[in-house]
Amino acid sequence: MTESQYEKLLEDEMFMRGENRGRVSTAMTILTDMLIDLNALDIYYQKPSSKGVSPAVLGELRRKVDTAKELLHAILSHNQQ
């Protein structure tokens, strides 16, 4: 999914489940997508001819991690108030 698709998913989830549950649900979706991407990289690295990783792939994984962290941080901050 792209960043804009995650934003739409977040909006939809927050509408359906409420703010906190929507954020958690979206964060879990992002983390699941990350695991799928990381598994694909593991398979890629197992090939003898694979010697490097595209910077675009790594950048996308970092953005997914950061988005998930922001969502979870917002929930934690909100619960402490």
SEMI-13314 format. One line per 4 residues: for each residue x, y, z of C-alpha. Coordinates in steps of 0.5 Angstrom, whole numbers, plus 500, padded with zeros to 3 digits. Example, Ala and Ser with C-alpha at 12.3 -4.5 7.8 and 13.67 -1.06 7.14 Angstrom:
BEGIN
525 491 516  527 498 514
# end
This chain:
BEGIN
500 500 500  502 507 499  502 513 504  496 516 501
493 509 502  495 508 509  492 515 510  485 513 507
485 507 511  487 511 518  481 515 516  476 509 515
478 505 521  478 511 525  471 513 523  469 505 524
472 504 530  473 510 534  480 514 534  484 509 539
482 503 536  482 506 529  490 508 530  491 501 533
488 497 527  492 501 522  498 501 526  497 493 526
496 493 518  502 497 517  506 492 521  503 486 518
505 489 511  512 491 514  513 483 516  511 481 509
516 486 506  521 483 510  520 476 509  520 478 501
527 481 503  529 475 506  527 470 500  531 475 496
537 475 500  537 467 500  539 468 492  546 467 491
546 472 486  543 478 490  548 482 493  545 489 495
538 492 496  535 498 493  535 504 497  528 505 495
526 499 498  529 501 505  526 508 505  519 505 504
520 500 510  523 506 514  517 510 513  512 504 515
516 503 521  516 511 523  508 511 521  507 505 526
511 508 531  507 515 530  500 512 531  502 508 537
505 514 540  499 518 539  495 512 543  500 512 548
500 520 549  492 520 549  491 515 554  496 518 559
492 525 559
# end
